């Protein structure tokens, strides 16, 4: 079983409106941040940490998406594969710093697909539209790709 297979099982899990938190998302957050109280906390990194924890793979143990730049083996997006590869992105538009700055907004998820020379990368991740889902992201936001599988 691959890491992607585990992550895919959570597709559809979503935040709960109002003052109640989704207990599954809260469990993901509390794995690495005991202070979290609700599913309003950004949880994309918590989702990948949780999936990696379930597979006993290296993980960042941080809620910062860019913390994943220090985990696994750096690879090029051109060789990324669905299964073991984590994609780290800048969050939002504008002039965001590069991968050398970890204390900046980011997003992390599992590589899903990319057509050759496409400006779009498809990612399975948490906190994408307040849910675990597969969404497209501009390749211009790419900070790095990390392979988690130990070869």
MDTraj code that builds the backbone (N, CA, C; nanometers):
import mdtraj as md
import numpy as np

residues = "UNK UNK UNK UNK UNK UNK UNK UNK UNK UNK UNK UNK UNK UNK UNK UNK UNK UNK UNK UNK UNK UNK UNK UNK UNK UNK UNK UNK UNK UNK UNK UNK UNK UNK UNK UNK UNK UNK UNK UNK UNK UNK UNK UNK UNK UNK UNK UNK UNK UNK UNK UNK UNK UNK UNK UNK UNK UNK UNK UNK UNK UNK UNK UNK UNK UNK UNK UNK UNK UNK UNK UNK UNK UNK UNK UNK UNK UNK UNK UNK UNK UNK UNK UNK UNK UNK UNK UNK UNK UNK UNK UNK UNK UNK UNK UNK UNK UNK UNK UNK UNK UNK UNK UNK UNK UNK UNK UNK UNK UNK UNK UNK UNK UNK UNK UNK UNK UNK UNK UNK UNK UNK UNK UNK UNK UNK UNK UNK UNK UNK UNK UNK UNK UNK UNK UNK UNK UNK UNK UNK UNK UNK UNK UNK UNK UNK UNK UNK UNK UNK UNK".split()
xyz = np.array([
    [0.0846, -0.1181, 0.0000],
    [0.0000, 0.0000, 0.0000],
    [0.0894, 0.1248, 0.0000],
    [0.0521, 0.2222, -0.0778],
    [0.1273, 0.3471, -0.0874],
    [0.0641, 0.4554, 0.0006],
    [0.1425, 0.5580, 0.0285],
    [0.0941, 0.6705, 0.1076],
    [-0.0288, 0.7341, 0.0418],
    [-0.0281, 0.7444, -0.0894],
    [-0.1412, 0.8034, -0.1613],
    [-0.2697, 0.7248, -0.1344],
    [-0.2583, 0.5925, -0.1264],
    [-0.3763, 0.5089, -0.1005],
    [-0.4395, 0.5429, 0.0338],
    [-0.3551, 0.5659, 0.1339],
    [-0.4047, 0.6055, 0.2665],
    [-0.4729, 0.7420, 0.2579],
    [-0.4044, 0.8389, 0.1951],
    [-0.4577, 0.9752, 0.1843],
    [-0.5922, 0.9761, 0.1114],
    [-0.6022, 0.8953, 0.0078],
    [-0.7239, 0.8917, -0.0743],
    [-0.8464, 0.8456, 0.0053],
    [-0.8243, 0.7658, 0.1072],
    [-0.9361, 0.7164, 0.1893],
    [-1.0065, 0.8288, 0.2659],
    [-0.9378, 0.9421, 0.2828],
    [-0.9942, 1.0541, 0.3574],
    [-1.0675, 1.1550, 0.2692],
    [-1.0671, 1.1346, 0.1367],
    [-1.1349, 1.2289, 0.0470],
    [-1.2800, 1.2446, 0.0909],
    [-1.3220, 1.3691, 0.1041],
    [-1.4590, 1.3993, 0.1474],
    [-1.4687, 1.4421, 0.2924],
    [-1.3664, 1.4110, 0.3732],
    [-1.3651, 1.4591, 0.5115],
    [-1.3605, 1.6108, 0.5049],
    [-1.4464, 1.6781, 0.5816],
    [-1.4507, 1.8241, 0.5738],
    [-1.4754, 1.8887, 0.7089],
    [-1.4422, 2.0163, 0.7131],
    [-1.4658, 2.0943, 0.8339],
    [-1.6153, 2.1008, 0.8624],
    [-1.6470, 2.1221, 0.9888],
    [-1.7854, 2.1362, 1.0318],
    [-1.8122, 2.2845, 1.0537],
    [-1.9212, 2.3346, 0.9976],
    [-1.9585, 2.4748, 1.0182],
    [-1.9931, 2.5007, 1.1641],
    [-1.9658, 2.6219, 1.2075],
    [-2.0035, 2.6617, 1.3419],
    [-1.8952, 2.6320, 1.4438],
    [-1.9376, 2.6141, 1.5676],
    [-1.8431, 2.5978, 1.6783],
    [-1.7980, 2.4529, 1.6987],
    [-1.8592, 2.3595, 1.6291],
    [-1.8210, 2.2190, 1.6405],
    [-1.7083, 2.1891, 1.5418],
    [-1.6123, 2.1072, 1.5838],
    [-1.5016, 2.0686, 1.4961],
    [-1.5180, 1.9229, 1.4530],
    [-1.4725, 1.8924, 1.3326],
    [-1.4718, 1.7548, 1.2864],
    [-1.3683, 1.6782, 1.3691],
    [-1.4086, 1.5743, 1.4410],
    [-1.3158, 1.5027, 1.5280],
    [-1.1983, 1.4385, 1.4533],
    [-1.2173, 1.3994, 1.3278],
    [-1.1070, 1.3412, 1.2511],
    [-1.0003, 1.4465, 1.2209],
    [-1.0439, 1.5661, 1.1831],
    [-0.9489, 1.6741, 1.1546],
    [-0.8804, 1.7163, 1.2834],
    [-0.9545, 1.7246, 1.3902],
    [-0.8963, 1.7616, 1.5191],
    [-0.7907, 1.6598, 1.5628],
    [-0.8147, 1.5320, 1.5404],
    [-0.7160, 1.4282, 1.5731],
    [-0.5893, 1.4468, 1.4902],
    [-0.6043, 1.4827, 1.3643],
    [-0.4880, 1.5082, 1.2784],
    [-0.4068, 1.6256, 1.3329],
    [-0.4748, 1.7318, 1.3695],
    [-0.4082, 1.8510, 1.4224],
    [-0.3374, 1.8219, 1.5543],
    [-0.4048, 1.7508, 1.6424],
    [-0.3499, 1.7266, 1.7764],
    [-0.2318, 1.6292, 1.7770],
    [-0.2124, 1.5562, 1.6683],
    [-0.0965, 1.4681, 1.6598],
    [0.0333, 1.5477, 1.6776],
    [0.0362, 1.6713, 1.6257],
    [0.1572, 1.7537, 1.6316],
    [0.1377, 1.8896, 1.6967],
    [0.0174, 1.9224, 1.7380],
    [-0.0074, 2.0526, 1.7996],
    [-0.1204, 2.0399, 1.9021],
    [-0.0842, 2.0082, 2.0250],
    [-0.1833, 1.9847, 2.1296],
    [-0.2700, 2.1073, 2.1575],
    [-0.2232, 2.2258, 2.1215],
    [-0.2952, 2.3497, 2.1504],
    [-0.4177, 2.3710, 2.0615],
    [-0.4305, 2.2984, 1.9522],
    [-0.5416, 2.3229, 1.8597],
    [-0.6746, 2.2869, 1.9238],
    [-0.7745, 2.3683, 1.8970],
    [-0.9068, 2.3493, 1.9562],
    [-1.0169, 2.3256, 1.8542],
    [-0.9907, 2.3579, 1.7272],
    [-1.0968, 2.3436, 1.6276],
    [-1.0382, 2.3197, 1.4892],
    [-1.1266, 2.2916, 1.3936],
    [-1.0828, 2.2635, 1.2578],
    [-1.0677, 2.3895, 1.1730],
    [-1.0685, 2.5051, 1.2375],
    [-1.0424, 2.6316, 1.1681],
    [-0.8922, 2.6574, 1.1538],
    [-0.8099, 2.5857, 1.2298],
    [-0.6645, 2.5951, 1.2189],
    [-0.6237, 2.5374, 1.0840],
    [-0.5351, 2.6042, 1.0088],
    [-0.4897, 2.5455, 0.8819],
    [-0.4361, 2.4037, 0.9049],
    [-0.4857, 2.3074, 0.8261],
    [-0.4565, 2.1685, 0.8566],
    [-0.4029, 2.0870, 0.7396],
    [-0.3518, 2.1522, 0.6348],
    [-0.2969, 2.0756, 0.5225],
    [-0.1758, 1.9934, 0.5661],
    [-0.0866, 2.0523, 0.6453],
    [0.0308, 1.9786, 0.6934],
    [-0.0096, 1.8711, 0.7936],
    [-0.1075, 1.9000, 0.8767],
    [-0.1562, 1.8006, 0.9730],
    [-0.2082, 1.6766, 0.9000],
    [-0.2748, 1.6973, 0.7887],
    [-0.3277, 1.5851, 0.7106],
    [-0.2143, 1.4983, 0.6565],
    [-0.1121, 1.5593, 0.5981],
    [-0.0013, 1.4809, 0.5435],
    [0.0775, 1.4146, 0.6569],
    [0.0968, 1.4856, 0.7680],
    [0.1635, 1.4259, 0.8841],
    [0.0867, 1.3035, 0.9340],
    [-0.0443, 1.3147, 0.9391],
    [-0.1269, 1.2047, 0.9876],
    [-0.1148, 1.0830, 0.8963],
    [-0.1225, 1.1057, 0.7663],
    [-0.1099, 0.9945, 0.6708],
    [0.0285, 0.9306, 0.6801],
    [0.1338, 1.0128, 0.6906],
    [0.2699, 0.9608, 0.7032],
    [0.2854, 0.8831, 0.8344],
    [0.2241, 0.9340, 0.9407],
    [0.2283, 0.8666, 1.0704],
    [0.1629, 0.7281, 1.0604],
    [0.0493, 0.7197, 0.9920],
    [-0.0190, 0.5919, 0.9757],
    [0.0687, 0.4907, 0.9015],
    [0.1533, 0.5396, 0.8099],
    [0.2412, 0.4527, 0.7314],
    [0.3803, 0.4367, 0.7936],
    [0.4020, 0.5020, 0.9087],
    [0.5329, 0.4994, 0.9758],
    [0.6440, 0.5530, 0.8858],
    [0.6120, 0.6612, 0.8159],
    [0.7075, 0.7288, 0.7279],
    [0.7606, 0.8543, 0.7953],
    [0.8719, 0.9071, 0.7476],
    [0.9203, 1.0343, 0.8012],
    [0.8139, 1.1418, 0.7842],
    [0.8080, 1.2330, 0.8800],
    [0.7101, 1.3418, 0.8729],
    [0.7686, 1.4675, 0.9339],
    [0.7039, 1.5799, 0.9098],
    [0.7583, 1.7074, 0.9559],
    [0.7270, 1.7358, 1.1028],
    [0.6201, 1.6791, 1.1549],
    [0.5753, 1.7026, 1.2929],
    [0.5471, 1.8511, 1.3184],
    [0.5053, 1.9213, 1.2147],
    [0.4760, 2.0646, 1.2234],
    [0.3502, 2.0957, 1.1424],
    [0.2783, 2.2000, 1.1858],
    [0.1615, 2.2443, 1.1088],
    [0.2001, 2.3383, 0.9951],
    [0.3256, 2.3778, 0.9872],
    [0.3718, 2.4635, 0.8779],
    [0.3901, 2.3805, 0.7508],
    [0.3220, 2.4192, 0.6452],
    [0.3315, 2.3462, 0.5184],
    [0.4753, 2.3416, 0.4671],
    [0.5466, 2.4504, 0.4814],
    [0.6838, 2.4564, 0.4306],
    [0.7807, 2.3709, 0.5118],
    [0.7388, 2.3212, 0.6273],
    [0.8252, 2.2331, 0.7058],
    [0.8566, 2.1045, 0.6290],
    [0.7720, 2.0707, 0.5326],
    [0.7929, 1.9509, 0.4519],
    [0.9124, 1.9640, 0.3583],
    [0.9649, 2.0839, 0.3424],
    [1.0847, 2.1018, 0.2604],
    [1.2068, 2.0354, 0.3236],
    [1.1982, 1.9992, 0.4524],
    [1.3083, 1.9335, 0.5236],
    [1.2856, 1.7839, 0.5440],
    [1.1842, 1.7277, 0.4794],
    [1.1497, 1.5870, 0.4989],
    [1.1653, 1.5120, 0.3666],
    [1.2122, 1.3898, 0.3736],
    [1.2214, 1.3070, 0.2539],
    [1.3366, 1.3455, 0.1626],
    [1.3312, 1.2922, 0.0421],
    [1.4348, 1.3144, -0.0590],
    [1.3855, 1.4158, -0.1610],
    [1.4596, 1.5267, -0.1823],
    [1.4188, 1.6236, -0.2842],
    [1.4225, 1.5606, -0.4238],
    [1.3149, 1.5814, -0.4987],
    [1.3104, 1.5355, -0.6375],
    [1.2516, 1.6459, -0.7235],
    [1.2685, 1.6331, -0.8527],
    [1.2118, 1.7285, -0.9485],
    [1.0652, 1.6958, -0.9732],
    [0.9876, 1.7967, -1.0007],
    [0.8468, 1.7757, -1.0357],
    [0.8351, 1.6904, -1.1618],
    [0.9382, 1.6923, -1.2451],
    [0.9358, 1.6152, -1.3697],
    [0.9403, 1.4648, -1.3470],
    [0.9854, 1.4208, -1.2289],
    [0.9890, 1.2774, -1.1996],
    [0.8914, 1.2392, -1.0880],
    [0.8108, 1.3344, -1.0434],
    [0.7144, 1.3077, -0.9368],
    [0.6139, 1.2021, -0.9820],
    [0.5762, 1.1173, -0.8856],
    [0.4813, 1.0103, -0.9127],
    [0.3744, 1.0075, -0.8052],
    [0.2570, 0.9642, -0.8465],
    [0.1512, 0.9440, -0.7488],
    [0.1911, 0.8255, -0.6629],
    [0.1832, 0.8416, -0.5332],
    [0.2149, 0.7303, -0.4445],
    [0.2893, 0.7744, -0.3211],
    [0.4098, 0.8318, -0.3389],
    [0.4957, 0.8650, -0.2260],
    [0.5398, 1.0101, -0.2242],
    [0.5023, 1.0900, -0.3214],
    [0.5598, 1.2231, -0.3378],
    [0.4698, 1.3343, -0.2829],
    [0.5325, 1.4230, -0.2065],
    [0.4653, 1.5355, -0.1422],
    [0.5067, 1.6637, -0.2147],
    [0.4091, 1.7480, -0.2439],
    [0.4331, 1.8734, -0.3144],
    [0.4129, 1.9895, -0.2169],
    [0.5106, 2.0800, -0.2149],
    [0.5036, 2.1968, -0.1281],
    [0.4889, 2.3201, -0.2165],
    [0.3897, 2.4033, -0.1851],
    [0.3569, 2.5201, -0.2672],
    [0.3583, 2.6482, -0.1854],
    [0.3767, 2.7600, -0.2549],
    [0.3506, 2.8907, -0.1951],
    [0.1997, 2.9008, -0.1801],
    [0.1530, 2.9701, -0.0781],
    [0.0088, 2.9879, -0.0610],
    [-0.0307, 3.1255, -0.1112],
    [-0.1326, 3.1276, -0.1921],
    [-0.1844, 3.2537, -0.2437],
    [-0.0964, 3.3146, -0.3508],
    [-0.1408, 3.4264, -0.3987],
    [-0.0665, 3.4957, -0.5029],
    [0.0311, 3.5952, -0.4440],
    [0.0745, 3.6855, -0.5265],
    [0.1643, 3.7892, -0.4783],
    [0.3085, 3.7441, -0.4730],
    [0.3870, 3.8239, -0.4082],
    [0.5307, 3.8014, -0.4030],
    [0.5687, 3.7235, -0.2775],
    [0.5488, 3.5936, -0.2782],
    [0.5836, 3.5079, -0.1655],
    [0.7316, 3.4707, -0.1726],
    [0.7966, 3.4524, -0.0576],
    [0.9373, 3.4117, -0.0587],
    [0.9536, 3.2698, -0.1113],
    [1.0771, 3.2356, -0.1456],
    [1.1093, 3.1035, -0.1971],
    [1.1212, 2.9992, -0.0873],
    [1.1730, 2.8812, -0.1232],
    [1.1802, 2.7703, -0.0286],
    [1.2778, 2.7913, 0.0865],
    [1.3643, 2.8895, 0.0758],
    [1.4591, 2.9155, 0.1847],
    [1.3916, 2.9752, 0.3080],
    [1.2679, 3.0238, 0.2937],
    [1.1938, 3.0831, 0.4049],
    [1.0809, 2.9875, 0.4445],
    [1.0970, 2.9233, 0.5600],
    [0.9944, 2.8285, 0.6035],
    [0.8818, 2.8938, 0.6821],
    [0.9081, 3.0063, 0.7440],
    [0.8035, 3.0735, 0.8206],
    [0.7280, 3.1710, 0.7321],
    [0.6693, 3.1160, 0.6264],
    [0.5899, 3.1927, 0.5305],
    [0.4714, 3.1053, 0.4907],
    [0.3674, 3.1647, 0.4362],
    [0.2502, 3.0857, 0.3979],
    [0.2847, 2.9785, 0.2945],
    [0.2218, 2.8646, 0.3086],
    [0.2436, 2.7553, 0.2150],
    [0.1266, 2.6591, 0.2132],
    [0.1381, 2.5601, 0.1291],
    [0.0383, 2.4539, 0.1199],
    [0.1132, 2.3253, 0.0852],
    [0.0654, 2.2127, 0.1371],
    [0.1291, 2.0841, 0.1104],
    [0.0221, 1.9800, 0.0818],
    [0.0547, 1.8894, -0.0088],
    [-0.0363, 1.7809, -0.0409],
    [0.0359, 1.6716, -0.1169],
    [-0.0360, 1.5666, -0.1480],
    [0.0203, 1.4532, -0.2217],
    [0.0126, 1.4800, -0.3718],
    [0.1234, 1.4547, -0.4419],
    [0.1234, 1.4672, -0.5875],
    [0.0217, 1.3700, -0.6449],
    [-0.0640, 1.4206, -0.7343],
    [-0.1622, 1.3366, -0.8005],
    [-0.1257, 1.3181, -0.9471],
    [-0.1111, 1.4295, -1.0202],
    [-0.0749, 1.4183, -1.1614],
    [-0.0352, 1.5542, -1.2174],
    [0.0298, 1.5466, -1.3317],
    [0.0647, 1.6665, -1.4085],
    [0.0949, 1.6220, -1.5500],
    [0.0300, 1.6852, -1.6472],
    [0.0621, 1.6547, -1.7859],
    [0.1956, 1.7198, -1.8199],
    [0.2676, 1.6638, -1.9129],
    [0.3984, 1.7154, -1.9520],
    [0.3882, 1.8628, -1.9888],
    [0.4744, 1.9421, -1.9286],
    [0.4813, 2.0873, -1.9526],
    [0.3524, 2.1622, -1.9200],
    [0.2662, 2.1018, -1.8391],
    [0.1416, 2.1678, -1.8007],
    [0.1687, 2.2730, -1.6937],
    [0.0942, 2.3836, -1.6969],
    [0.1084, 2.4839, -1.5912],
    [0.0296, 2.4477, -1.4645],
    [-0.0291, 2.3260, -1.4620],
    [-0.1147, 2.2836, -1.3505],
    [-0.0602, 2.1554, -1.2875],
    [-0.0593, 2.1533, -1.1526],
    [-0.0250, 2.0341, -1.0764],
    [-0.1497, 1.9950, -0.9969],
    [-0.1901, 1.8691, -1.0068],
    [-0.3046, 1.8202, -0.9310],
    [-0.2551, 1.7603, -0.8001],
    [-0.3198, 1.7996, -0.6902],
    [-0.2758, 1.7608, -0.5565],
    [-0.3938, 1.7084, -0.4751],
    [-0.3709, 1.5974, -0.4059],
    [-0.4661, 1.5477, -0.3072],
    [-0.4171, 1.6017, -0.1731],
    [-0.5020, 1.6791, -0.1078],
    [-0.4582, 1.7386, 0.0175],
    [-0.5734, 1.7717, 0.1099],
    [-0.5364, 1.8031, 0.2323],
    [-0.6319, 1.8479, 0.3320],
    [-0.6436, 1.9986, 0.3294],
    [-0.7549, 2.0482, 0.3776],
    [-0.7820, 2.1919, 0.3839],
    [-0.7833, 2.2548, 0.2446],
    [-0.8295, 2.1812, 0.1486],
    [-0.8492, 2.2315, 0.0123],
    [-0.9992, 2.2514, -0.0044],
    [-1.0425, 2.3759, 0.0073],
    [-1.1856, 2.4020, 0.0107],
    [-1.2464, 2.3486, 0.1390],
    [-1.1701, 2.3552, 0.2503],
    [-1.2119, 2.3079, 0.3826],
    [-1.2390, 2.1583, 0.3871],
    [-1.1774, 2.0829, 0.2961],
    [-1.1990, 1.9386, 0.2909],
    [-1.0741, 1.8681, 0.2384],
    [-1.0737, 1.7362, 0.2492],
    [-0.9731, 1.6562, 0.1799],
    [-1.0263, 1.6357, 0.0394],
    [-0.9479, 1.6801, -0.0593],
    [-0.9944, 1.6747, -0.1977],
    [-0.8752, 1.6758, -0.2923],
    [-0.9038, 1.6565, -0.4195],
    [-0.8042, 1.6685, -0.5253],
    [-0.8341, 1.7979, -0.5993],
    [-0.7345, 1.8861, -0.6052],
    [-0.7528, 2.0179, -0.6666],
    [-0.6325, 2.0528, -0.7544],
    [-0.6562, 2.1396, -0.8553],
    [-0.5450, 2.1867, -0.9385],
    [-0.4798, 2.3110, -0.8771],
    [-0.3480, 2.3213, -0.8936],
    [-0.2720, 2.4379, -0.8476],
    [-0.1750, 2.4800, -0.9568],
    [-0.1507, 2.6103, -0.9698],
    [-0.0544, 2.6571, -1.0703],
    [0.0870, 2.6096, -1.0363],
    [0.1574, 2.5589, -1.1354],
    [0.2948, 2.5124, -1.1164],
    [0.3876, 2.6269, -1.0759],
    [0.3478, 2.7497, -1.1017],
    [0.4297, 2.8655, -1.0635],
    [0.4405, 2.8797, -0.9118],
    [0.3539, 2.8138, -0.8375],
    [0.3574, 2.8204, -0.6905],
    [0.4462, 2.7126, -0.6285],
    [0.5051, 2.6260, -0.7103],
    [0.5852, 2.5140, -0.6615],
    [0.7095, 2.5603, -0.5867],
    [0.7264, 2.5084, -0.4655],
    [0.8470, 2.5321, -0.3855],
    [0.9381, 2.4094, -0.3856],
    [0.8785, 2.2916, -0.3900],
    [0.9580, 2.1699, -0.3888],
    [0.8721, 2.0455, -0.3883],
    [0.9383, 1.9335, -0.4173],
    [0.8742, 1.8023, -0.4138],
    [0.9648, 1.7117, -0.3319],
    [0.9054, 1.6334, -0.2424],
    [0.9814, 1.5424, -0.1585],
    [0.9236, 1.4023, -0.1687],
    [1.0135, 1.3046, -0.1888],
    [0.9731, 1.1647, -0.1915],
    [0.9893, 1.1093, -0.0498],
    [0.8822, 1.0543, 0.0048],
    [0.8862, 1.0033, 0.1413],
    [0.9283, 0.8582, 0.1512],
    [0.9068, 0.7813, 0.0465],
    [0.9412, 0.6400, 0.0520],
    [1.0916, 0.6230, 0.0668],
    [1.1301, 0.5406, 0.1610],
    [1.2708, 0.5124, 0.1809],
    [1.3065, 0.3985, 0.0853],
    [1.3986, 0.4272, -0.0070],
    [1.4338, 0.3299, -0.1121],
    [1.5593, 0.2550, -0.0743],
])
top = md.Topology()
chain = top.add_chain()
for i, resn in enumerate(residues, 1):
    res = top.add_residue(resn, chain, resSeq=i)
    for name in ("N", "CA", "C"):
        top.add_atom(name, md.element.get_by_symbol(name[0]), res)
traj = md.Trajectory(xyz[None], top)
